[in-house]
């Protein structure tokens, strides 16, 4: 396939960052997968 970029993905489960490296251009893109996660109401027990 022509024009297909060679991408290398590295995911860090601790920080939630997915780093995508374009091996052709050396360009690095980082996506934070945890910043969009909102706590679910009632999912966390409350200790009184």
LUMMI-469006 format. One record per residue: x, y negated, z of N, C-alpha, C, CB in turn; residue in one letter; residue number from 1. Coordinates in nm, 2 decimals, padded with zeros to 4 digits. Each point is the difference from the previous one (the first is absolute). Glycine has a CB too. Layout:
N
KOLDREN; X; Y; Z; X; Y; Z; X; Y; Z; X; Y; Z; A; NUM $
...
This chain:
48
KOLDREN; 00.08; 00.12; 00.00; -00.08; -00.12; 00.00; 00.09; -00.12; 00.00; -00.18; 00.12; 00.12; X; 1 $
KOLDREN; 00.16; -00.21; -00.22; 00.08; -00.12; -00.01; -00.06; -00.11; 00.09; 00.07; 00.06; -00.23; X; 2 $
KOLDREN; 00.02; -00.13; 00.29; -00.04; -00.11; 00.09; -00.04; 00.04; 00.14; -00.08; -00.11; -00.20; X; 3 $
KOLDREN; 00.10; 00.24; 00.23; -00.03; 00.05; 00.13; 00.11; -00.04; 00.09; -00.14; 00.20; -00.09; X; 4 $
KOLDREN; 00.11; -00.26; 00.20; 00.10; -00.04; 00.10; 00.04; 00.11; 00.09; -00.09; -00.23; -00.01; X; 5 $
KOLDREN; 00.22; 00.24; 00.04; 00.04; 00.10; 00.10; -00.01; -00.07; 00.14; 00.16; 00.12; -00.17; X; 6 $
KOLDREN; -00.25; -00.06; 00.25; -00.02; -00.06; 00.13; 00.04; 00.10; 00.11; -00.19; -00.14; -00.09; X; 7 $
KOLDREN; 00.25; 00.09; 00.19; 00.03; 00.08; 00.12; -00.08; -00.05; 00.12; 00.24; 00.06; -00.09; X; 8 $
KOLDREN; -00.32; 00.02; 00.15; -00.08; -00.04; 00.12; 00.06; 00.05; 00.12; -00.20; -00.01; -00.14; X; 9 $
KOLDREN; 00.21; -00.07; 00.24; 00.05; 00.04; 00.14; -00.11; -00.05; 00.10; 00.25; -00.01; -00.07; X; 10 $
KOLDREN; -00.30; 00.10; 00.14; -00.10; -00.05; 00.10; 00.05; 00.03; 00.14; -00.19; 00.05; -00.16; X; 11 $
KOLDREN; 00.19; -00.16; 00.24; 00.04; 00.01; 00.14; -00.13; 00.01; 00.09; 00.22; -00.13; -00.05; X; 12 $
KOLDREN; -00.25; 00.25; 00.10; -00.13; 00.01; 00.08; 00.00; -00.07; 00.13; -00.02; 00.22; -00.10; X; 13 $
KOLDREN; 00.14; -00.26; 00.15; 00.00; -00.07; 00.13; -00.04; -00.15; -00.02; 00.18; 00.15; 00.08; X; 14 $
KOLDREN; -00.12; -00.21; -00.18; -00.04; -00.14; -00.03; -00.12; -00.02; -00.09; 00.24; -00.06; 00.04; X; 15 $
KOLDREN; -00.27; 00.17; -00.12; -00.11; -00.01; -00.09; 00.04; -00.07; -00.13; -00.15; 00.01; 00.19; X; 16 $
KOLDREN; 00.28; -00.02; -00.22; 00.04; -00.07; -00.12; 00.03; 00.10; -00.11; 00.09; -00.19; 00.14; X; 17 $
KOLDREN; -00.15; 00.16; -00.25; 00.03; 00.08; -00.12; 00.09; -00.09; -00.09; -00.22; 00.13; 00.01; X; 18 $
KOLDREN; 00.34; -00.08; -00.03; 00.10; -00.07; -00.09; 00.00; 00.07; -00.13; 00.14; -00.08; 00.20; X; 19 $
KOLDREN; -00.17; 00.00; -00.31; 00.01; 00.05; -00.13; 00.11; -00.06; -00.08; -00.25; 00.04; 00.00; X; 20 $
KOLDREN; 00.35; 00.04; -00.04; 00.11; -00.05; -00.07; -00.01; 00.03; -00.15; 00.14; 00.02; 00.21; X; 21 $
KOLDREN; -00.13; -00.12; -00.30; 00.00; 00.03; -00.14; 00.15; 00.02; -00.04; -00.21; -00.15; -00.04; X; 22 $
KOLDREN; 00.23; 00.28; 00.00; 00.14; 00.04; -00.03; 00.06; -00.07; -00.12; -00.05; 00.22; 00.12; X; 23 $
KOLDREN; -00.04; -00.26; -00.21; 00.04; -00.07; -00.13; 00.05; -00.14; 00.03; -00.16; 00.15; -00.13; X; 24 $
KOLDREN; 00.08; -00.22; 00.21; 00.03; -00.15; 00.02; 00.07; -00.02; 00.14; -00.19; -00.06; -00.16; X; 25 $
KOLDREN; 00.18; 00.15; 00.25; 00.05; -00.02; 00.13; -00.09; -00.08; 00.09; 00.23; 00.01; -00.10; X; 26 $
KOLDREN; -00.35; -00.04; 00.05; -00.10; -00.08; 00.07; -00.06; 00.08; 00.11; -00.05; -00.13; -00.21; X; 27 $
KOLDREN; 00.04; 00.07; 00.33; -00.06; 00.07; 00.12; -00.13; -00.06; 00.04; 00.23; 00.07; 00.07; X; 28 $
KOLDREN; -00.33; 00.01; -00.05; -00.13; -00.05; 00.05; -00.03; 00.07; 00.13; -00.08; -00.05; -00.24; X; 29 $
KOLDREN; 00.04; -00.03; 00.34; -00.04; 00.06; 00.12; -00.14; -00.03; 00.03; 00.23; -00.03; 00.09; X; 30 $
KOLDREN; -00.30; 00.14; -00.04; -00.14; -00.01; 00.03; -00.02; 00.05; 00.14; -00.08; 00.03; -00.24; X; 31 $
KOLDREN; 00.02; -00.11; 00.33; -00.03; 00.04; 00.13; -00.14; 00.06; 00.01; 00.15; -00.18; 00.09; X; 32 $
KOLDREN; -00.15; 00.31; -00.06; -00.13; 00.07; 00.00; -00.08; -00.01; 00.13; 00.10; 00.15; -00.17; X; 33 $
KOLDREN; -00.03; -00.20; 00.27; -00.07; -00.01; 00.13; -00.06; -00.13; 00.03; 00.16; 00.16; 00.08; X; 34 $
KOLDREN; -00.13; -00.27; -00.15; -00.05; -00.13; 00.03; -00.15; -00.01; -00.03; 00.23; -00.10; -00.04; X; 35 $
KOLDREN; -00.28; 00.19; -00.05; -00.14; -00.01; -00.04; -00.09; 00.08; 00.10; 00.07; -00.03; -00.24; X; 36 $
KOLDREN; -00.01; 00.12; 00.32; -00.08; 00.09; 00.08; -00.05; -00.08; 00.13; 00.14; 00.20; -00.08; X; 37 $
KOLDREN; -00.27; -00.19; 00.09; -00.07; -00.06; 00.12; -00.04; 00.11; 00.09; -00.08; -00.20; -00.14; X; 38 $
KOLDREN; 00.09; 00.17; 00.27; -00.05; 00.10; 00.10; -00.15; 00.03; -00.02; 00.19; -00.07; 00.16; X; 39 $
KOLDREN; -00.22; 00.19; -00.15; -00.14; 00.04; -00.01; -00.07; -00.02; 00.14; 00.05; 00.17; -00.19; X; 40 $
KOLDREN; -00.16; -00.24; 00.19; -00.08; -00.02; 00.12; -00.04; 00.13; 00.07; -00.08; -00.22; -00.10; X; 41 $
KOLDREN; 00.12; 00.23; 00.22; -00.04; 00.12; 00.08; 00.09; 00.12; -00.02; -00.23; -00.07; -00.02; X; 42 $
KOLDREN; 00.33; 00.06; -00.07; 00.09; 00.11; -00.02; 00.11; 00.01; 00.11; -00.04; -00.03; -00.25; X; 43 $
KOLDREN; 00.07; -00.08; 00.31; 00.10; 00.00; 00.11; -00.07; 00.00; 00.13; 00.16; -00.13; -00.14; X; 44 $
KOLDREN; -00.13; 00.23; 00.22; -00.07; 00.01; 00.14; 00.05; -00.11; 00.09; -00.02; 00.25; -00.03; X; 45 $
KOLDREN; -00.07; -00.30; 00.11; 00.03; -00.11; 00.09; 00.02; 00.06; 00.14; -00.13; -00.17; -00.14; X; 46 $
KOLDREN; 00.24; 00.14; 00.20; 00.03; 00.05; 00.13; -00.03; -00.11; 00.10; 00.17; 00.16; -00.09; X; 47 $
KOLDREN; -00.27; -00.14; 00.18; -00.03; -00.10; 00.10; 00.04; 00.04; 00.14; -00.20; -00.06; -00.14; X; 48 $
